Amino acid sequence: MIDLTTLRVAATVLCFALFLGIVGWAFARRNAARFDEAARLPFEQD
C-alpha cells in the first residue's frame, strides 16, 4: 500500500518536472518570435 508521504513526494516531483518543462518552453528559441510579437501588442494598438 502506498502511504501519504510517498504520494506527497510523487506530487512534488511531478510538479517540479512540470515547472521545469514550462520554464524550458518559455525560454525556447523557437518561441522567441511569438513572445516578442505578443510583448509589442499593447504598444501597437490605438
Secondary structure by P-SEA (a helix, b strand, c coil): cccaaaaaaaaaaaaaaaaaaaaaaaacccaaaaaaaaaacccccc
